[in-house]
C-alpha cells in the first residue's frame, strides 16, 4: 500500500500539485485520471521519486521516502517496476537484454537463471519469439508488453505505469489493461496507472483518483464514478456522446 | 535528483544563462560521473562497447586525415625551404615536430570532438527525451555514472592510442609524398625524424590527449543529459556540444602548453 498525504509540488512559483492525499491499495489497480496538464504525470513522477515533493509525505508500506527519509528510496526502487509512456526500452539492446537489464544490475544469480527468468516474463506477456529483436523492430503494443516484462522481472511490490494505452488501438489497449490487472493480482502488487483512457477506467479501475488542476477532485471505484457529483469529473468522463449514452442507459 | 534544479534552470534560459551557472551545473554533473558503478562487470561491458564505438570506429578516419596532413605538411615545408643553405633533413624534422606536438594531439582531438561529441550528445539526448534516462533512474541506477562513465573511460584509453597511430601514419604520409614529389630523399627524411628528438614531447602530448578525451566526452554528455523537449533540442544540444568542447580543447591546450612546456 502506498499512502500520500499533503503532497505538494511547485515548478518555480507555479503550484502544480495542491496538497494531494490518496491511498493506493495493494492487490488492486489504482488509477490516476485527469485531463492533460492536470498534474497526474507530475504526481506519478513524484511517487516514483523522479521529482522530489516540496511538501507532504509519501510512504510505501509505512516506509517514508520524503524529507529526511529519502534514503529509503534506494531500497524501495528495487521493489518497484515502472512502465513509461513510450516504453522507454533501451534502443541499443535487444528485447531479451532489455528485460534482463534489472537482473544484471541487481541480481547475483547466474546468467542462465537470469535468461530463464527474462524469457518467463516475456512468455507471461505473450511475447515468445521476439527476444532477439531490437525495440525499433517492435510495434507499439509489443513495446509496451516488453516494458511490462522488464518492469516485473524483479517481482516488484509496486508497479507504476504512465499512460500504458496511449497510441494503441482499442483491442491492444484492452490486452494491456487485462494484462496489468492479471499481473497485479498474480504478484499481489500495488499497481498505480496514470491514464486518460476511458476504457481503462471502466475495465480496470478498482480505485480511481481524479486529479483536476493539481488537486484531488474525486476518489472512488468504477461503479461509483457513474454517480459522481463532481462537475469537473463529469465533464471529463462524459464529454463524448458515446460515454453520455452509456451513462444515461445505466441511469 | 537534487541536481534537477540546475538542469532545469540551464534549459529554461537556453543560451542566456550565465557562464558560471553552466560551469556549476557541469561540475555537479561531473560529481555524479565519479560515483561508484552499480556493478563493475556491467561497467566493463559498457566500456568495451564504447571502446569499439568511440575508438575503433574512429581509427580509419584518424588514419586518413593523418596520412594526408602528414603529406601536405612535408610538401609545404619543402616548398618553403627553397633556400639551398637550409638542410633538407629539416623537412622530416618539422613534419615530425608538427605531428608530435600539435596535429596528432590537438587537431585530431578537435576532429574527434566533432565526430564523437555529436554522437554522444545526440545519443544521450535521445535517451533523455524518450524517457530511457528516467527508466534508469526509476530502477535506482545512477544514470550519469552508467551512461557517461564508460564513455569517458573508453576515450581516456583510446585517445592516446589514436595519437600514436596518427603520428606514425602522418610520418608515413609525409615520407611517401616527399619521396613521390622528389622534395626529399629517404636519408634526409629519416635524419630529420631522428634530429633532436625529445621524448618528453610525447609525454606532453599524451597528457594533452587525456585531457582532451575527457573534454570531448564529458561536455557532449552534459549537453545530451540536460536536453529537454524533442528532436530539435537534441540537434541543438549536439551542435552546442561540438562547439563548446572544441573551444574548451583550444583553451586547455593553451593552458597545458604554458604549464608543461
Boltz contact constraints between the chains, C-beta under 6 A:
constraints:
  - contact:
      token1: [A, 48]
      token2: [B, 138]
      max_distance: 6.0
  - contact:
      token1: [A, 50]
      token2: [B, 134]
      max_distance: 6.0
  - contact:
      token1: [A, 50]
      token2: [B, 137]
      max_distance: 6.0
  - contact:
      token1: [A, 52]
      token2: [B, 1]
      max_distance: 6.0
  - contact:
      token1: [A, 77]
      token2: [B, 140]
      max_distance: 6.0
  - contact:
      token1: [A, 82]
      token2: [B, 138]
      max_distance: 6.0
  - contact:
      token1: [A, 84]
      token2: [B, 131]
      max_distance: 6.0
  - contact:
      token1: [A, 84]
      token2: [B, 135]
      max_distance: 6.0
  - contact:
      token1: [A, 86]
      token2: [B, 130]
      max_distance: 6.0
  - contact:
      token1: [A, 88]
      token2: [B, 131]
      max_distance: 6.0
  - contact:
      token1: [A, 88]
      token2: [B, 132]
      max_distance: 6.0
  - contact:
      token1: [A, 88]
      token2: [B, 135]
      max_distance: 6.0
  - contact:
      token1: [A, 90]
      token2: [B, 132]
      max_distance: 6.0
  - contact:
      token1: [A, 102]
      token2: [B, 139]
      max_distance: 6.0
  - contact:
      token1: [A, 104]
      token2: [B, 42]
      max_distance: 6.0
  - contact:
      token1: [A, 105]
      token2: [B, 38]
      max_distance: 6.0
  - contact:
      token1: [A, 105]
      token2: [B, 39]
      max_distance: 6.0
